[in-house]
C-alpha cells in the first residue's frame, strides 16, 4: 500500500468466471495491498466474494465474468465484487444451524465477521457486495 496516499486510489479488474480466477483475484489484492496490516483480511474477503460470484450467479457460466474494485484511502479499504446476475435473490448469510454439514453457505458470513461493514446492492442486473475494512479505529473505539 502506498503510505503517502492522501486521497482514495481505486483499482479495477475484470475476471472470467473460471474457478482459477479466484486465486488471480487474491494475488491482485495482495499485490496492491502489499505491506498493509489488513492485506490478509482483504485477500480472504476477495476470495470469498469472488468464489460466491462464480458459484451462485451467471458469472460462473461459460461467458460469465465478475468485476473487482479496490479503493484505498487513509481511513478505509473497500473491496467490491460485482457479479453477472442470473439469480432472483440477493446474496445473504445462510443459517448454518439448519445444516452444520453443508459444504457451502459460510462465505458471506465469514466476510461479515471480518469486515467492519458489508453492503449488498443491485447493480445492472446483478449484485455488488462491498466490504469495508477501516484502517483506523472509529471515534470512541479503543480510545480513552
Phi, psi and omega in degrees: 000149183272111187290343182260015180287124179257341176236168181294140172247141185232136176236154177221150180211130174251130183238142171298155184280043178264144181306324181293344179288342177296318178292326175297318179298320177297312181299317180302314179296313180300318180296318180292320185265017181312125178092350179280139176293347180260005184300317181294317177298316180298318180298318179295318179299312180299320179299312181295314181293322178293315179298320178298318179300317181290319184283327192244002182223179178294351176301330181275000177283169185309319182258011184281164176205171173222153183243134177252142171227139180228120179242133182234127174227173178298339183260332189209150168247119180247126181242124181235140173234125178249129181260176181272005180080210180092005177229144183276347184246145178289153175304139180212161178279128179278148177278105183287345178295332180289325183212085183295340181265004182299142180275342182232167173108358182260344188301308182293325176298321177294318178299315180297324180290328183274316186283156176280332178206141177229131180234134176244129179218153174296143181209098175050050177089349177237205179227149172243126175252123179244127176245133180245135174245119180281131182277344179228147178298146177294156179306132180088348181265114178075015178246158179263000000 
